[in-house]
Amino acid sequence: MSRVCDINGTKALKGRKIHRRGLAKKKGGIGQHVTATTRRYFLPNLKTKRVWVPELKKFITVKLTARALKTVAKNGAYATLKKAGLVA
């Protein structure tokens, strides 16, 4: 299964992590030096949730991010899921 939010469409992003060596000057060292950059993924904060939709009188299981969960709470389950195209 892909790591994509059903409502926002948020997915994993590629990026880099900087490797540093040495102690920072303000901690009494001679300064930090960048030695390498390595590729990494920034993954979304996905949760699989059963959302109760009162208009349909049933639960719908969706995979959504924490931000999308706040959107569902704010705008209502039916309106949000209908806008995303998950309910008819």
Backbone torsions as a table, in degrees:
resi	resn	phi	psi	omega
1	MET	NA	139.8	-178.3
2	SER	-79.7	155.8	-179.7
3	ARG	-93.5	73.2	-178.0
4	VAL	-130.9	136.4	177.6
5	CYS	-73.6	133.5	-179.3
6	ASP	-69.7	-25.2	-176.0
7	ILE	-97.7	-54.4	-176.7
8	ASN	-85.9	-23.4	-175.6
9	GLY	79.0	14.1	179.1
10	THR	-65.4	133.8	178.8
11	LYS	-136.7	178.2	-176.9
12	ALA	-65.8	142.6	178.2
13	LEU	-115.3	144.8	175.7
14	LYS	-88.8	149.2	178.3
15	GLY	-161.5	-166.0	179.4
16	ARG	-134.0	149.9	173.3
17	LYS	-112.3	133.0	-179.0
18	ILE	-92.0	125.1	174.8
19	HIS	-91.0	128.5	-179.5
20	ARG	-119.8	153.5	179.8
21	ARG	-134.3	139.3	177.5
22	GLY	108.8	164.0	179.9
23	LEU	-94.6	137.0	-178.4
24	ALA	-61.0	149.7	-178.3
25	LYS	-61.8	-39.7	-178.8
26	LYS	-71.6	-10.4	174.4
27	LYS	-100.6	9.8	175.4
28	GLY	97.1	8.0	-179.4
29	GLY	-96.3	-167.1	-179.7
30	ILE	-101.5	5.0	176.7
31	GLY	112.6	156.4	179.4
32	GLN	-93.1	148.5	178.9
33	HIS	-127.6	137.1	177.5
34	VAL	-78.5	125.2	-178.2
35	THR	-106.5	-26.5	-178.9
36	ALA	-167.4	162.9	168.6
37	THR	-125.8	135.6	178.7
38	THR	-121.2	147.9	-179.5
39	ARG	-75.2	147.2	177.9
40	ARG	-152.9	169.5	177.6
41	TYR	-112.8	140.1	171.4
42	PHE	-102.0	109.5	-174.3
43	LEU	-94.2	143.2	178.6
44	PRO	-72.6	156.6	-179.6
45	ASN	-83.7	78.3	-174.5
46	LEU	-89.2	140.9	175.1
47	LYS	-132.4	141.6	172.3
48	THR	-94.9	118.7	-173.6
49	LYS	-127.8	147.6	169.0
50	ARG	-98.0	113.5	-176.5
51	VAL	-102.5	126.8	178.1
52	TRP	-80.3	126.2	178.1
53	VAL	-110.7	104.9	-175.7
54	PRO	-62.7	-34.5	-178.6
55	GLU	-64.3	-33.5	179.8
56	LEU	-95.9	-11.6	-177.4
57	LYS	55.9	46.4	176.3
58	LYS	-159.7	165.3	175.9
59	PHE	-88.3	146.5	172.6
60	ILE	-127.1	127.4	-180.0
61	THR	-88.0	123.4	-180.0
62	VAL	-133.5	153.5	174.5
63	LYS	-104.3	114.1	-177.0
64	LEU	-140.0	161.3	178.9
65	THR	-81.3	168.3	178.3
66	ALA	-63.1	-36.3	178.3
67	ARG	-66.4	-39.4	178.3
68	ALA	-66.9	-32.3	177.5
69	LEU	-64.6	-37.4	175.4
70	LYS	-66.2	-36.9	178.1
71	THR	-64.3	-41.7	177.5
72	VAL	-62.0	-42.5	-179.7
73	ALA	-65.8	-35.1	-177.1
74	LYS	-77.8	-49.1	-172.2
75	ASN	-95.3	-10.5	-178.0
76	GLY	98.2	147.9	-175.0
77	ALA	-67.0	-48.3	-174.5
78	TYR	-64.9	-45.2	-178.3
79	ALA	-63.2	-43.1	-178.1
80	THR	-68.0	-45.1	-179.0
81	LEU	-68.8	-33.7	178.0
82	LYS	-68.5	-41.0	178.0
83	LYS	-63.5	-34.1	178.9
84	ALA	-79.5	-11.8	179.0
85	GLY	83.4	23.8	-178.1
86	LEU	-93.9	-19.0	174.4
87	VAL	-128.9	154.4	-177.6
88	ALA	-85.1	NA	NA
